[in-house]
Amino acid sequence: MNETNNTFLIEDSYYIPFADKTHLSIEKGDGVYVWDENGKQYLDFTSGWGVTCIGHANPIITEALCNQSKKIIQNPNSGATYSPARSRLIQLFHEILPKHLTRIFFANSGAEANDAAIKLARKVTGKKNIISTEMSFHGRTISTVSATGQDVHRNKFNPLMPGYFFVPFNDISAVKEIIDQDVAAVIVEPIQGEGGVNIPSESYLLELSEVCREHGVLFIADEIQTGFFRTGPLFYSISKGAKPDIITMAKGIAGGFPFSAFAVTDEVVNGIQKGDHGGTYNGNPLGCAVSEAVIRYLIDSDIESHVSDLGIDTIKRLNGWKEKYPKAITEVRGQGLLIALELTDDLKSAEIVTRCLDNGLILNLKHGHIIRIFPALTITKQEMQTGLDILEKEIVTCYS
């Protein structure tokens, strides 16, 4: 039995089958490329679901890991002692966050950050209900599943946590209708990622934050997928003039190391007491060192300009396909390097993804017919074109 078959056998035999896995065993990566155990090269258009923002095996990350791990990985008494690595990252966030977000806390995953934001919103306001949006995704804890506006993620776990209302995304009037019903917070993804890369109107996020403020309701911006230049600007909601009371961050925050954060205003901090939140690994020195290295690299590399320019070029090409292949493509949506290509047929969409994989391109298929394109932010124009060439060829083949 070769090593690849052994990997498949062990995982299929003993790992809990929560996902339909691609029959692919990845051994190593470099930039936007990965290699399976047999040495075949693939171009990764998923970046680990938006996580490996500066590419696989980036020396910036490995150097930070090595240097910090030689000092200390986890503090004695965990977060109850101080950490130079943590303080450096806190100072960096103090410099890059909007000035009204004065305090930050570090956690381990996007779901954990959202869970804490919801919990603290209820504590601080004394209210119990949370408004979320249809087709949203906020995590897989029981609280964040309850906040997720997709039945496929919710119904199998009944009874869910109470106190969640759902309104259509990009609909301010629907929020106004229920915002006075003992609502603690509104939680929204500035662009819905897992829901299909759904982009709101230009004024939606600003109006939503203003409505929340008028009614004494906290506005939680879930920037877990959109944050750290994924859409071009550092944070999409902030770029649209919104003023969240709580902002949650993960994925690109540490380039692949499990890490997250949430930042809050002074008003929120004033309602928090010691013991209201915590966690064994939260703000561990190793994660803080990696996060600081990744964020500084993104800023120093002017990744914002690169993502904005390449995103415009990519979406322009995809829109050209829409005109050229109307029987195949219904819509192109995107901002920066968070892009959706919506196709007309589920079976053909699955076939396209499979054929692309055979030809060395890894894609993410959502809702049966939406290809989500979100590679490493460091992808070059030529690497993007290489992947798009493969994708276009398979679209033509499957729809011919």
C-alpha positions in Angstrom: 0.0 0.0 0.0 1.5 3.4 -1.0 1.5 6.4 1.4 -1.4 8.1 -0.3 -3.7 5.1 0.0 -2.6 4.7 3.6 -3.6 8.3 4.3 -7.0 7.8 2.7 -7.6 4.6 4.6 -6.6 6.0 8.1 -8.7 9.1 7.7 -11.7 7.3 6.3 -11.6 4.7 9.0 -11.0 6.8 12.1 -11.8 10.4 11.4 -15.3 11.6 12.0 -16.9 12.1 8.5 -18.3 15.6 8.9 -17.4 16.5 5.3 -17.5 15.0 1.8 -13.8 15.0 1.2 -12.0 15.6 -2.1 -9.9 12.5 -2.8 -6.7 14.5 -2.5 -3.9 14.2 0.1 -1.9 17.4 0.3 1.7 17.0 1.6 3.2 20.4 1.2 2.7 23.9 -0.3 4.5 26.9 -1.5 2.8 30.2 -2.3 -0.4 29.5 -4.2 0.7 26.0 -5.1 0.4 22.7 -3.2 1.6 19.2 -3.9 -0.1 15.9 -3.1 1.8 12.8 -1.7 2.5 11.6 -5.3 4.2 14.9 -6.2 1.4 16.3 -8.4 1.2 20.1 -8.3 -2.1 22.0 -7.9 -3.0 25.7 -8.0 -5.0 26.6 -4.9 -7.9 29.0 -5.5 -9.3 28.5 -2.0 -6.5 29.5 0.3 -7.7 27.1 2.9 -11.1 28.9 2.8 -9.6 32.3 2.9 -7.0 31.6 5.6 -3.6 31.3 3.9 -3.7 34.9 2.9 0.1 35.2 2.2 0.4 31.8 0.7 1.4 28.4 1.9 4.7 27.9 3.8 5.5 31.6 3.7 8.9 32.2 5.4 7.3 35.2 7.3 5.2 32.7 9.2 7.7 30.0 9.7 10.2 32.5 11.0 7.8 33.9 13.5 6.8 30.4 14.6 10.4 29.3 15.1 11.5 32.5 16.8 8.6 32.6 19.3 8.5 28.9 20.0 12.1 29.1 21.1 11.1 31.6 23.8 7.6 30.4 25.0 4.5 29.1 23.4 2.0 29.3 26.3 2.3 31.6 29.3 2.1 30.3 32.9 -1.4 31.1 34.2 -2.3 31.6 30.5 -3.9 35.0 29.9 -3.6 36.0 33.5 0.0 37.0 33.0 1.4 39.6 30.6 3.2 38.8 27.3 5.5 40.9 25.2 4.3 39.2 22.0 0.7 39.9 22.9 1.5 43.5 23.8 3.2 44.1 20.5 0.1 42.8 18.6 -2.2 44.8 20.8 -0.2 47.9 19.9 -0.4 47.1 16.2 -4.1 46.7 16.4 -4.3 50.0 18.2 -2.6 51.6 15.2 -4.7 50.0 12.5 -8.2 49.8 14.0 -10.7 52.7 13.8 -10.1 54.9 16.8 -13.6 54.2 18.3 -12.6 50.5 18.7 -10.4 50.9 21.7 -10.1 47.4 23.2 -9.2 44.0 21.7 -9.2 40.4 22.8 -7.7 37.4 21.1 -9.2 34.0 20.6 -8.8 30.8 18.5 -11.4 30.8 15.7 -14.0 32.9 14.0 -16.8 31.0 15.6 -15.3 31.6 19.0 -15.0 35.4 18.3 -18.6 35.6 17.1 -19.8 33.5 20.0 -18.1 35.9 22.5 -19.5 39.0 20.6 -23.1 37.7 20.9 -22.7 36.7 24.5 -21.2 40.0 25.5 -23.7 42.0 23.6 -26.5 40.4 25.6 -24.6 41.0 28.9 -23.7 44.7 28.1 -27.2 45.7 26.9 -29.3 43.6 29.1 -31.4 42.6 26.1 -31.8 39.0 24.7 -32.5 39.1 21.0 -30.0 39.1 18.1 -30.9 40.1 14.5 -29.0 38.2 11.8 -29.5 37.9 8.1 -30.8 35.2 5.7 -28.0 33.2 4.0 -25.5 34.4 6.6 -22.8 32.1 8.2 -21.3 32.9 11.6 -19.8 29.6 12.8 -20.5 26.1 14.1 -20.8 26.5 17.9 -24.4 26.0 19.0 -24.7 29.8 19.5 -23.3 30.7 16.1 -25.2 28.0 14.3 -28.3 29.6 15.9 -27.2 32.9 14.4 -26.6 31.5 11.0 -29.3 32.2 8.4 -29.2 28.9 6.5 -31.5 26.1 7.3 -29.0 23.5 6.1 -26.7 24.5 9.0 -29.5 25.0 11.6 -32.3 22.5 11.5 -30.4 19.4 12.2 -29.3 20.7 15.6 -32.8 21.6 17.1 -33.5 22.8 19.7 -31.3 25.8 18.8 -30.5 28.7 21.1 -33.5 31.1 21.4 -33.5 34.8 20.6 -32.5 35.0 17.0 -34.4 37.0 14.3 -33.6 36.7 10.6 -34.1 39.4 8.0 -33.1 39.6 4.3 -29.6 40.7 3.7 -29.3 44.3 2.4 -32.8 45.2 3.7 -32.7 48.1 6.1 -36.5 48.3 6.4 -36.7 44.7 7.6 -34.3 45.6 10.4 -36.3 48.6 11.4 -39.5 46.6 11.7 -38.1 44.4 14.6 -35.2 46.3 16.1 -37.2 47.5 19.1 -38.1 44.0 20.1 -35.7 43.7 22.9 -32.7 43.5 20.5 -29.2 43.5 21.9 -27.3 43.5 18.6 -27.4 43.1 14.8 -24.7 40.8 13.5 -23.8 41.0 9.8 -21.1 39.9 7.4 -20.2 43.0 5.3 -20.2 40.6 2.3 -21.7 37.2 2.8 -19.0 34.7 1.9 -20.2 31.2 2.5 -23.7 32.4 1.5 -22.4 32.9 -2.1 -20.4 36.2 -2.0 -23.5 38.4 -1.7 -22.6 42.1 -1.9 -24.8 44.8 -0.3 -25.7 48.2 -1.7 -23.1 50.9 -1.3 -25.0 52.5 1.6 -26.2 49.4 3.4 -23.5 49.0 6.1 -23.4 52.7 7.0 -27.2 52.9 7.2 -27.3 49.7 9.3 -24.8 51.1 11.8 -26.7 54.3 12.1 -30.0 52.5 12.6 -28.4 50.4 15.4 -27.0 53.5 17.1 -30.4 55.3 16.9 -32.1 52.4 18.7 -29.4 51.7 21.3 -28.5 48.4 19.6 -25.0 47.1 19.1 -23.7 46.6 15.6 -21.5 43.5 15.2 -19.5 43.4 12.0 -18.4 39.9 11.2 -15.2 40.6 9.2 -13.9 37.1 9.6 -13.8 36.4 5.9 -13.7 40.0 4.6 -11.1 41.4 6.9 -7.4 41.9 6.4 -7.5 43.1 2.8 -9.5 40.2 1.4 -11.8 42.7 -0.5 -9.1 45.3 -0.9 -9.4 47.6 2.2 -8.3 46.4 5.6 -11.9 46.0 6.7 -14.8 46.3 4.3 -17.4 47.6 6.7 -15.1 50.4 7.8 -14.4 51.4 4.2 -18.1 52.0 3.7 -18.3 54.4 6.7 -19.9 52.0 9.2 -19.0 52.3 12.9 -19.3 48.8 14.4 -19.5 48.5 18.2 -17.9 45.1 17.9 -15.8 43.8 15.0 -14.9 40.1 14.8 -11.8 38.9 12.9 -10.1 35.6 12.0 -9.0 33.7 8.8 -6.4 36.1 7.3 -5.5 37.4 10.8 -2.6 34.9 11.1 -2.1 33.4 7.6 -3.2 29.9 8.5 -2.3 29.7 12.2 -5.6 29.2 14.3 -6.2 32.7 15.7 -9.0 35.3 15.9 -9.9 38.5 17.7 -12.7 40.9 18.5 -12.5 44.6 19.2 -15.0 46.7 21.0 -15.8 50.3 22.0 -15.4 51.9 25.4 -19.1 51.7 25.8 -19.0 48.0 25.5 -16.0 47.7 27.8 -17.8 49.7 30.4 -20.5 46.9 30.6 -18.0 44.1 30.9 -16.8 42.7 34.2 -13.8 40.5 35.0 -14.7 36.8 34.4 -17.2 37.6 31.7 -15.0 35.9 29.1 -11.7 34.1 28.8 -10.0 31.0 27.4 -7.0 28.8 27.9 -5.3 29.6 24.6 -6.6 33.1 24.0 -3.8 35.5 23.2 -1.1 32.8 23.4 2.4 34.2 22.6 2.8 31.9 19.6 -0.4 33.0 17.8 0.3 36.6 18.7 3.8 36.5 17.1 2.5 34.9 13.9 -0.4 37.4 13.6 1.8 40.4 14.1 4.2 39.1 11.4 1.4 38.4 8.9 -0.4 41.7 9.4 2.9 43.7 9.1 3.7 41.8 6.0 0.3 42.6 4.4 0.7 46.3 5.2 4.4 46.6 4.2 3.6 44.9 0.9 0.8 47.3 0.1 -1.4 44.2 -0.4 -4.5 46.5 -0.5 -3.5 48.0 -3.9 -2.5 44.6 -5.3 -5.8 43.0 -4.3 -7.9 45.8 -5.6 -6.2 45.9 -8.9 -6.1 42.2 -9.5 -9.7 41.9 -8.3 -10.9 44.4 -10.9 -9.0 42.6 -13.7 -10.3 39.2 -12.6 -13.9 40.3 -12.4 -13.6 42.0 -15.7 -12.5 38.7 -17.3 -15.3 36.7 -15.6 -17.9 39.2 -16.8 -16.5 38.7 -20.3 -17.2 35.0 -19.9 -20.7 35.8 -18.8 -21.3 37.6 -22.1 -19.5 34.9 -24.1 -21.1 31.9 -22.4 -24.7 32.9 -21.4 -25.8 29.3 -21.2 -23.2 28.6 -18.6 -22.9 31.7 -16.4 -25.8 33.6 -14.7 -23.9 36.1 -12.6 -20.5 37.3 -11.5 -20.1 38.9 -8.0 -17.1 40.0 -6.2 -14.9 42.5 -4.4 -11.2 42.3 -4.3 -10.2 38.6 -4.2 -13.5 37.4 -2.8 -15.3 36.4 -6.0 -18.3 34.2 -7.0 -19.0 32.7 -10.4 -22.6 31.5 -10.5 -23.4 28.8 -13.0 -26.7 27.6 -14.4 -26.5 23.8 -13.7 -25.5 22.0 -10.5 -24.4 18.8 -12.3 -22.3 20.7 -14.7 -20.8 22.8 -11.9 -19.7 19.7 -10.0 -18.2 18.3 -13.2 -16.3 21.5 -13.9 -14.8 21.5 -10.4 -13.8 17.8 -10.8 -12.3 18.4 -14.2 -10.4 21.4 -12.9 -9.0 19.4 -10.1 -7.8 16.7 -12.6 -6.0 19.6 -14.4 -4.4 21.0 -11.3 -6.8 23.6 -10.0 -8.5 23.4 -6.6 -11.8 25.2 -6.4 -14.6 25.7 -3.8 -18.2 24.9 -4.9 -21.0 26.5 -2.8 -24.7 25.7 -3.0 -24.3 23.4 -5.9 -23.6 26.0 -8.6 -21.5 28.8 -7.2 -17.7 28.7 -7.6 -16.1 30.8 -4.9 -12.7 32.1 -6.0 -10.6 33.4 -3.0 -6.9 32.6 -3.5 -4.0 33.8 -1.4 -3.8 37.6 -1.5 -0.2 37.3 -2.8 -1.2 35.5 -6.0 0.4 37.1 -9.0 -1.5 38.2 -12.1 0.1 35.4 -14.1 -0.9 32.7 -11.5 -4.4 34.1 -11.6 -4.5 33.9 -15.4 -3.2 30.3 -15.3 -6.0 29.2 -13.0 -8.7 31.1 -15.0 -7.4 29.5 -18.2 -8.0 26.1 -16.7 -11.5 27.1 -15.4 -12.6 28.6 -18.7 -11.5 25.6 -20.7 -13.6 23.3 -18.5 -16.6 25.5 -18.6 -16.5 25.4 -22.4 -16.0 21.7 -22.4 -18.9 20.9 -20.0 -21.3 23.3 -21.7 -20.5 22.5 -25.3 
